[in-house]
């Protein structure tokens, strides 16, 4: 099951060491984690969903800017969805289905068109980092990236030094283990892909 690490809604840290310009600098990680669990406790109990005002009323502590920011993060990361103005926590299966195909730029372009010669390293790096960021396990990440290399036609276009998609993805395991970001590499890959398409 994909894991969620309760990232700071401002700088995405998962400890009390925030970025210097983070709006939540000085807020301890347990406090951030509690804001998420306040939301999740209510959303878990309301399988059919509830409105945002009802969620605000139902959280155990007084609603704060941290709660609002945490809810925004849950929505951006597609853990919580709005259906007809109702907020609903996705099941693990629903979440896994939604994150299998990136919908945000630049990753949507990278995913839809696949890698092309000149951006293979950046594209594969970005895909591995993206799946790590959304909380997939390493085996799930590896499976998704290998499938993407094959279904997008990237592997057939060639230009890889490795002998198989599995070997290529395995060579990027450090990206997953270190939790590197995907945006910079994704933007670089998207630029090359758009010039190629």
VENHUNOR-V942556 format. One line per field, one symbol per residue. phi: phi as a letter, one per 30 degrees, with the letter a starting at -180 (. if undefined). psi: psi as a letter, one per 20 degrees, with the letter a starting at -180 (. if undefined). Layout:
phi=???
psi=???
//
This chain:
phi=.dcbchdedcbidcbdcddecddcejdddeddeddddedddddddcedjaddeddeddddcdebdddddddedddedidbbcchicdbdddedddeddddbeccddddddddcidbejbeddddedddddddddjdddeddeddddededddiddddijcdddaeddddedcedddddiddcdddddddeedddddd
psi=ppqpjmqpigjjqkajnrqhjpijpipqhhgghhgghgghgghhimhirrrghhgghiqgrpprhggghgggghghjkhpqooljppppqrgggggghihopiqqihgggghhrqqpijggggggggghghghijqrghggggggggggghiigghhajqhqiqhgggghijhhgghikqrigghgggggggghhh.
//
